[in-house]
Amino acid sequence: MARAGEVRLCEALAESMPPQCGGSSLRVEGLDLAELAGLERASGVTWSSRPLQLLGRVAGDVLRVEARASGSAPPPTIDR
């Protein structure tokens, strides 16, 4: 989900319109949203209702993306 220039990887999307992060989330750095197909947009928020697999390193609450894997992999989980 992206809003006001900040991208977050959400454990779940709340069923509001536009959606908001539900549960835990990580701030995402190094992801170019223009490279992702099928994004939805409303009221200044961009999101994907499909699972995405992002590959990178987590430090604190930040995921630094090093690659994006495509395919039918399950959505990532966030453990704190």
C-alpha positions as CSV (number, residue, x, y, z in Angstrom):
1,M,0.0,0.0,0.0
2,A,1.3,3.5,-0.8
3,R,0.1,6.8,0.5
4,A,1.8,10.2,0.4
5,G,5.1,8.8,-0.9
6,E,5.4,6.1,1.7
7,V,5.1,2.4,0.7
8,R,4.2,-0.2,3.3
9,L,4.0,-4.0,3.1
10,C,0.9,-4.9,5.1
11,E,0.0,-8.2,6.7
12,A,-3.6,-7.6,5.6
13,L,-5.7,-4.9,4.0
14,A,-8.6,-3.5,6.0
15,E,-11.8,-3.5,4.1
16,S,-12.2,0.2,4.0
17,M,-12.2,2.3,0.8
18,P,-9.5,3.1,0.2
19,P,-7.9,0.2,2.1
20,Q,-5.6,0.7,5.0
21,C,-3.0,-1.6,6.5
22,G,-4.5,-4.1,8.9
23,G,-2.2,-5.9,11.3
24,S,1.6,-5.5,11.2
25,S,3.4,-3.7,8.5
26,L,6.9,-2.7,7.3
27,R,8.0,0.5,5.5
28,V,9.3,-0.5,2.1
29,E,12.3,1.1,0.5
30,G,13.7,0.5,-3.0
31,L,10.4,-0.6,-4.7
32,D,9.4,1.1,-7.9
33,L,5.6,1.0,-8.0
34,A,5.7,1.7,-11.8
35,E,7.2,-1.8,-12.2
36,L,4.1,-3.5,-10.6
37,A,1.1,-4.5,-12.8
38,G,-2.4,-4.5,-11.6
39,L,-2.3,-1.8,-8.9
40,E,-5.5,-0.2,-7.8
41,R,-5.8,3.5,-6.9
42,A,-8.4,5.6,-5.0
43,S,-8.2,8.8,-3.0
44,G,-4.5,9.1,-3.1
45,V,-3.8,5.5,-2.0
46,T,-2.3,2.8,-4.2
47,W,-2.5,-0.9,-3.4
48,S,-2.6,-4.5,-4.7
49,S,-5.3,-6.9,-3.7
50,R,-3.1,-9.7,-5.0
51,P,-0.3,-11.2,-2.8
52,L,3.2,-9.9,-3.7
53,Q,6.5,-11.5,-2.8
54,L,9.2,-9.0,-2.1
55,L,12.8,-10.1,-1.5
56,G,15.1,-8.0,0.6
57,R,16.5,-7.3,4.0
58,V,14.6,-6.2,7.1
59,A,16.2,-3.8,9.6
60,G,13.9,-2.6,12.4
61,D,10.6,-1.9,10.7
62,V,12.0,-1.3,7.2
63,L,12.2,-3.7,4.3
64,R,14.9,-2.8,1.8
65,V,13.8,-4.5,-1.5
66,E,16.6,-6.2,-3.4
67,A,14.4,-8.0,-5.9
68,R,10.8,-8.8,-6.6
69,A,9.8,-12.4,-7.2
70,S,6.7,-13.1,-9.3
71,G,4.6,-16.2,-9.4
72,S,2.0,-17.8,-7.1
73,A,4.0,-17.8,-3.9
74,P,2.1,-17.2,-0.7
75,P,2.1,-13.7,0.8
76,P,5.0,-12.9,3.1
77,T,4.4,-13.1,6.9
78,I,5.7,-10.5,9.4
79,D,7.0,-11.8,12.7
80,R,7.9,-9.3,15.4
